[in-house]
Structures are given as structure tokens and as C-alpha cells.
Amino acid sequence: MTNTKRPQPRPKPTNTIRNPPKLTSQESILKYIEVDLWIWLRNLAINILKINFRDNFQGFYVEDITIPKATELAITNQFKTIYPGGIPSGRIITRQKGDALIIDGNTPWTEQFVYLTNTSPVSDALITVFFFK
């Protein structure tokens, strides 16, 4: 006959901040601060450091597009597949080659397209841009 132990069920995680335990003594308060809150704070700090720019915003990147000098360019709004009905509220150019100023186009952004304009009369621009909700 073999001696088989059933595995003990893992305790369910508790939300230390929203549902703190009832602390009835100074000793239990110190344990709560030193152990429970410290573990919670450490895990929070570790996970915050894992967040990158893309994870922090709802959005999409368009990489390595060329906008010719003095031209407005229509760019497919990728929110139509990711967030149906969404129109970006802004954009950030994360890379650029070329001596150009890139601005929002004169054409209003729609669910199908967003528009950027290269205002330079002499230089094309190669850009990577992040559109966010």
C-alpha cells in the first residue's frame, strides 16, 4: 500500500490593500506591514518596471513610412480592427530621418484614415509614429 498525500489547495490570493485583515494586536500590525505589505509593494514595483511605452497606451505603431516633401499622407487607421469605431486622439513620432516638420494633416482623422503632413518644401521624411487612443 502506498502512502499518497493529496496536495493541499493553495490559498486564494487576497487583495492586501482593498481587504486588509482585521488586526487585533501590535504584533499582528507589525507582521502585516513587514510581510504582507512589503510583498505587495515589492511585486508592484517589479511589475511596474516591466511596463513599456506600448503597454501603457491603447494605440498602434506605423513604422518606416515616407512622407514626401510638402505632402499630406493618408495612413490607414488601425483602430478600425483593434478598437472598432476608434479615432486616435493623438500621436507621437518616435523616430524620424530627414529635415522636416510633421504636423497633423488638414483632412480630419476618420475611422478609416489618419492624415499627416510634411511641411518641408525641400526634404522628405522617414518616420515611425505611434497613434494613441
PyMOL commands that set and color helices and strands:
alter all, ss='L'
color gray80, all
select helices_A, chain A and resi 26-50+53-56+79-82
alter helices_A, ss='H'
color red, helices_A
select strands_A, chain A and resi 59-67+71-76+90-97+102-104+113-118+125-132
alter strands_A, ss='S'
color yellow, strands_A
deselect
rebuild
show_as cartoon
